[in-house]
Amino acid sequence: MPRAAEPLPPPPGALDPSQAPQDPAQPPQDPAQAPPAAPSPSPSAARSAGRGGLAIAGAKVSFIVFGFVQQLILPRLLGTDGYGAVSVVLAGVSVVNNVIVATGIQGVSRAVSSVAEADVAAAFRRTLALHAVLAIVVSAGFALLAGAIADFSEAPHVAGPLRLVAAVVLLYGLYAPLVGALNGQRRFLAQAGFDITYGALRTASIAAGALLFLRAGQSGVLGAIAGFVTAAAIILPLAAFKTGLGRPGSAGPSIRAHVAFLLPLAVSQTFLNLLLQTDFFLLRRFLGQATAGLALGARAADDLIGVYRGAQLFAFLPYQLLLSVTFILFPMLARAHAEGDRAAVRRYTMTGVRLSFLLTGLLCAPISGLAPHVLRFAFPVEIWSRGGDTLRVLSLGMGAFAVLGVASAALTSLHRERIAAALTAATVLLVATGCSIAVPRAPFGPDMLVSSAVATSLALATAAIVGGALLHRAAGGFVPALTALRVGAALLAAMAVGAQLPWLGKIAVLGEAILVALVYLALLVVTREVGRDDLASLKQAFGRGARRA
């Protein structure tokens, strides 16, 4: 009897090599060709799946924490300019890595979970071989294009680290299928263990590599990337030892069928990851052109792009945290759509989007209102003294991005995956156009960072509005206009309060963030946007309704 793998959350734009969902964009299988449904799980199996789900959730949190710590360490080891240079390298490879990880995990998980138990090893070997070939080809291509990527970014000095990090593409391309096999076999505790182990190993290796190279009088940027490669090289054989390499056989999807599954997933993931990095790469390009014209040297551009990356670290938090809304709510939306229940589709859509609005405001209010203090809490003076205005604007843009992500996930759940992909691609173009117009016209310095944040935020807000209109057309609802107005007013008022709060020390920032969040919530209560009915709605959406779905 085939076994169904559990969906897992995708990487939050970071280099997370093992957390990706089953692809919700695939159309439902023809019932005549579908395997027989698996029986309802036994109580012990349900408990095991619950423990596995908790382990995966904990591993995701740990991976985010490790990545956050890594970002805090690097500016102190490399300086702001070195942090900027290594960020260019990591941003460049993340676009490729996240695509190859998503396709590797989802593809192999699907393959091994759709065959009988006796055929799992053969299906695993068959798909692993294909992904190994893809990993070699993509890694070689990235190494060949490293110089072009560096030149586009007006950062030729990072061409060497970019070529070195191509080894990570190869290693991730081999590692992701192993994790996919664990996922497809429902070995969630083992998968979570690798997540946690690798997160810690990668952070420690990058920091150690940078430190060792600096002490040897070499490039700390190159050392950090060497540490990254080392961590990936260590985790790969450990995972292979755990999963094995399968056995020869013809079970599983054909190469043609497997590629047909991977291709649309790869395209959608490419657009998403380009969207996450478009403003960063264009800003680095325009900073490089400006420094060349002013004869300031590459370090001046790296220094400012390091400030921007620091702001991005906190601005991305709403998007990362709101992914949980899609994992909880929109599987129910997909089921209601499949059953033809238009009323449930509308109800689930409006519940999820409204919740995303409320949570986005709750997250953005303290980050934007306390922007300079937030950066000062985490980064050295070179970053917080110049990045506060950028974070204040960019956090709002990323809030719009979070809403856009929820709308796109809902469209995908309603089998409007082509519309969702087209919307993402159009947003990439919109961000690129806005940054290309605004950033070069700004004076060199922090003004260029703010211009990039403004252009990006306006583009994302526009895309979120369009996404809302498309979702309203598909589902019959989006978010009440009065809710949007109340949330917007409460957000602006809470931000204004936060902007007036003085710096009282790092510990006090946490209290000030709570205060700003409470102001936001209080205003929602006063305006009657949040009330007693919300608890009942959440219970219905995530309790009995979720169990029925």
N, C-alpha and C positions, 0 to 999 in steps of 0.2 A: 504494500500500500504506500503510495507517495506520501511524503511528509511536508507540511507547510512550514517555511521559515518565518520567524517573527520579523516585522519591519523594525528597522533601527534608525535613529536620527542621523542626518547627514552631517558632514563636517561644517563647522560654522565659518567657512571661509579660511580657516587655518589649515595647517598641514597635519591633519588628523588622519592617519593611515588606515583606520579600521572602522569608522562609523559612517555608514551610509545605508539608506533605506532600500527596501525593495522598490523597484521603479513603479510609482503610481501612474505614470504616463502611458503604460501599455494598455491597449484595449482589452476587454474581457475575452477570454478564450472561447472559441466555439464550443458549446456544450457537447456537440457530437464528438469533438476531439479531445475534450477535457478528461483528465484522469478522474477516477471515482473519488468522491469527497472522502476526506479522512474522518474517522469516527470522532465523536466528541471526546475530549481528553478526560482521562480519569482524574479523580481528585489529587492523586500524587503527582501526575503529570502537570496538572494546573499549578500545584504548589511549586514544582520545579521551574516551570516557565515564569512564575511570579518572582522567584528568587533570581532567575537569570535576568529578567527585566530590570529588577532593582540593581543587580550587579552592573548591567550595561549603563544604566542611568548614573550610578556612582562613578563608573569609569569615565563617562563623558564629562562629568563635573571635574574629575581629577585631571583630565587631559586639558580642559580649559584653564584650570588653575596652573598647571605646569607651564602651559604656553604663556600665560600672563606673567608668571615669575621670570620666564626667559626674556620677555620683553622689558622687564624692569632691570634685569642684570646687564643686558648688552650695552645700554648707554653708559653705564658706570665703568664697564671694562674697555669699551672702544671709543668713548666720547660720542658726542652727538653726531659728528660727521661720519665716524665709523659705523654707528648705529644706522644712519641713513643709507650708507653704502651696502651694508649687509641686508637691509630691508629691501633694497632694489633686487638683490639676488633672490631672497626668499619670496618676494612677490612674483617675480618672473617664473620661478619654478612651481609656485603654488597653483598657477593656472593649469599647468600640465599635470602636476601630481594629483590634484583633486579630481580631475577627469579620469585619470588612469586608475585611481583608487576606487571611485564610484563604480566604474564599469567592471573592475576586477571583483569587487565584493558582490555586487548585485548579480553579475553574470554567473559566477560560480555558485553562489548561494541558490539561485534559481535552478541551475542545472542539477545540483545534487539533491535538492529538496523535491524535485519532480520525478524522481525515479524510485524504483523499489529498493529496499535496504540492501539487497544483494548486489545491486548495480552502482551503488554510491561510489565505490573506489574507482571503477572504470570511468564513470562520468566525470569524476574529479580529475583523473589523469588526462582525459581527453581535452577538457576545457583549460586545464593548467598549461598544457602544451601550447595552445593557441595564445593564451595571455603572455606566455614567456616570449613568443615570437613578437607580439605587439610591444612588449616592454623593451626588447632590444631595438626594434625599429624606432620607436618614439624617443628612446634615450639617445640614440645616435643622431636622430634629427634635431633634438634639442641642443646637443653638443655642437652640431654644425651651425646652428642658428644663434649660438651664444654671442658671437661678435655682432650680428645684426641687432639683437635685442639690446646689447650694451650701447651700440651706436644710436639706436632710436631713442634710448633714454638719455642720450648725451652724457654717458658715463662709461667711456671705453676702458677705464681702469677696473671695472668689474667683470670684464670678459673672461678672465682667468677663473675667478670663483664661479661664474656661470657655467663654464665648461666642466669644472669639477663637480658641481651639484647635479649635472646630468647623470652621475652615478646613482644619485638618490632616486631619480626617475626609474632607472633599471631595477633597483632594489625594491622600490615600492610596487613596481609592476609585477614582481615575483611574490612579494609579501601579501598584497591585497587578495589574490586568489586563495591563499592559505587561510586568511581570515574569513573569506567568503565560504570556504568549506566548513569551518567551524560554525558559522551562522546557519548554513543550510542544514547542518546536522543538529542544530539547536544546542550546541555546546557553548552556551552563553557565558558560563562562569570562566571557561578557558579564554574566550574572546575578551572578556572584561579584564582578565589577568594580563593579557598581552597589552591591552590599551594602557593600563596603569603602569606596567613595567616600562613600556616604550616611552610613555610621556616623561617619566622620571629620567630615563636613560638619555633621551634626546636633550632635555634641558641641561643635564649635567655635562654631557659630551660637548655641546656647543660652547658652554661657558669654559670648560677645561681646555678645549682646542684654542679658543681665543686667547686665554691666559698663557698657555704654553708657547704659542707662536709669538706673542708680544714679548715674553721674557727672552725668547731666542732672537729678538731683533727683527722678526718677520711681520708680515701683515696679519693683524688680528682678525680682519675680515676673512682672509683665506683660512685662518685657523678655525674660526667659527664654522665655516662651511665644511672643513675637514672633520670637525667634530660631528656635524650633522650626518655626513657620510658614514662615519664610524658607527654611530648609533644604529643607522639602518642596516649596516652590515652585520651587526651583532644580533639584532632581533630576528633577521631572516632565518638563519639556521635554527634558532630556538623554536620558531614557529614551524619550520619544516620537520623538526624532530617530533613535535607534538602531533602534527596532522599526517605525517607521512607524505608520500608522493603518489598514492593511489596505485592502480595496477592497469595494465593494458586491457583494452576492451572497446566495444563499439557502443556502449550505453551512453545515454545523454543526448543532448541536441546535436544535430549535424553542424559542421563549421558554418555553413550558409545560414542556418537558423539562428545560431548563436551570434553571428555578426549582425544579422537583421535585428536582433534584440539590442545589441550594444550600440549600434550606430545612432539611433535617435536619442538614446540616453547620453551618448558622448557629445552630441550636438547641443542638447539642452544644458548639460553641465558646462560646456565650453562658454556658452553665452553668459551663464550665471557667474562663472568665475572671472570672465572678462569684465563683467559689470562691477564686481567687487574691487577691481584693480585699475579701471580705466582712468579715474581722476588721478590716482597715484602716479601712473606712468607718464601721463601727459604733463602733470606738474613737474616731474623730474626732468622731462625733456625741455620744458620752457625755462625752468631754473638753469639748466645747463647752457641753454642758448643765451640767457641773460648774463651769466657769469663770464661766458666767452666774450661777449661784447664789452663787458666792463673790465676784462682782464683780471678777474678775481680768483680764477682757478677752480678746480673741481670740488675742493673741500668745502667751499662756500655753498655750493648747491647741495652737497651731501648733508651739510649742517642743517639747512632749512628743510630738506625732505625728511630728516630725522625728527624734526619738530612736528611735521605733518603726520608722520607715522605714529608718534606718541598720541596725538589727538585722535587718530583713527582707532587706536586701541580701545579707548573708552566709548567712542561714538558707535562702534559696532555692537556694543552690549545689548541694546534693545532688539536688534535683529537676531542675535544669537539666542537670547532668552525667549523670544516670542516664537521660535520654532516649535516649542512644546505645544502651542495651540494647534498647529497643523497636525501633529502626531496624535493628539487626543481626539480632536473634533472631526477632522475631515475623512478619516475612515468611515465614520458614521454617515457623513455626507455622501460618500461614494455608494454606500449600501442603500441609502434612501433613494438615490438617483437610479440605481439598478432596479429597485422595486417599483419605480414609477410614482413614488410618493412626493408629489410636488409640494405639498404643505410642509412635510418634514424637511425637504431640501431648503425651502425658504427659511424655516425656523432655525435649522442648524447653521445656515449661512449667516443670518442676522445675529445669532447668538455668538458665533465665533468672531465675526468681524467687530461687533461691538466690544467684545472682551479684548480683542487686540488693540482697539482704540484706547480703552481704559488703561490697559497695561503699558502701552507705549507712552502715554502721558505720564504715568507713574514713574517710568524709568527715565524719560527725557527731562523731566522737571528738575531733579537734583543735578543731573549731569550737566545740563545746559546752564542752569542758574548758578551753579557753583564751579563752572568750568575751570577758571584759573586755580582754584583750591584743589579740585580733583587732580589736575596735572601735578600740582605741587606736592600732593600726597604721595605720588608715585615716582616722579622724575626729578632729575637735577634741575638747577636753576636755568640752564641753557634751553630747556624745553618748556617749563611752565611759564617762564617770563615772556615767552613769545607765542605760545600756542593757545592761550585762553580764548581769544576771540574766535579762532578757528574752530575749537571744540564747541563753543557755544552755538555756532551755526551748524556745524557738521552733525552734531548729535540730533538736531531736528530733522536734517535730511535723512539720517539713518533711521529715524523713527518712521518717516514716510516709506523708507525702503522696507521696514518690517511689515507695514501694512500692505505694501505691494507684494511682499513674499506670501503673506496670508491669502491675498486675493488670487495670486497665481496658483497656489496650492489648491484652493477651492476650485478654480477653473479646471485644473488637471483632474481633480476628483470627479468633476462633471463631464469628463472626456472631452474637454476643450483644450487638450494639451498643445495642439498646434497654435491656438490663439495665445496661450500662456508663453510658449517659446517665442512667438513673434513679438509679444509685448516686451519680453526680456531683451531681445535683439534690438528692438526700437529704442529701449531705454539706454542701452550701451551707446547707440548713435546719438541720442539726445544729450547724454552726459559728455560725450566727446565733443560735440558741437559747442555746447555751452562753455566748457573749459577752454577750447581752442579760441573762442571769441574773447572771453573775459580775462584769462590769466595773463597772456602776453601784454595786455594793455595796463596791467597794474605795475606800480613801482617795485623794483627789486627789494625783496625782504619779506617780512610777515604779511604785507598787503597781498602778495601773490598767493599766500596760503589761504587767506580769507576769501579772495576772489574764487579760488578753486572750490572752497567749501560752499560758497553761495551758489555758484553755477551748478555744482553737483546736487545740492539740496533742492534747488528749483526744478531741475530735471527729474529727480526722484519724486518730488511732490506731484509734478504733472503726470508722471507715469502712474502714480498711485491713484490719482483721480480717474484716469482712463481705465485702469484696472478695475476700479470700483464700478464704473459705468458698464464695462463688459460683464462683470460678475452679476450686476443687477439684472442685466438682460438675460443672462443664462439661468439665474437662480430665482429671479423674482424679488430679490431684496439685497441690500448691502448694509447700510447703516443709516438710521434716521438722521435727517439734517439737524434736528435739534440736539441730538447726541454729539454730533461733530462740533457744533457751535459751543456747547457746554464744555466739552473736553478741551477745545482750543482755548477758550477763555480761562478755564482753570489752569491750564498749562502756562499760559502767558503770565497770569497773576503769580503763580508759584515761582516761575523763573525770576520775576521782578523782585520777589522777596529774597530769593537766593542771591541775586546779584548785589544786594545791599549788606549781606552778612560779611563780617570781617574775618581775616585769617586769625585763628586762635590756636593753631597747632594741628598736627596730623590726626591725633585722636579726636579732636573736636570736629573735624570735617565729617566724620561718620555721624555725629549727633546733628550737625547742620543738615546733612543729607536727609536724615529721618524727619527733621522739622519741615523741610521743603516738601517732602512727600506727604506729610500730614496736612500741610496747607492745601495741597492739590486735592487730597481726598475730602477734606472738609468742605471745600468749594463744590465738589460734586454732590455731596450730601445736601448742602444748603440749596443748591439749584435743583434738587430732587432727581438728579441723574442716577444716583446710586441710592437704593433703598432696600426695604425688606424683600421685595420681590426678586431681587438679584440672587439671593441665597437659594430661593426655590428654583429659579431658572438654572443656576449652576448645578443644583442637585439633579434636576431633570436631565440636563444635557450630559453630565458626566457620571451620573449614577444609573438609574434604571434604563435611560435611553441608551447609554453606552453599552450596558450589558445586552440589551436586545440586539444592538448592532453587532 
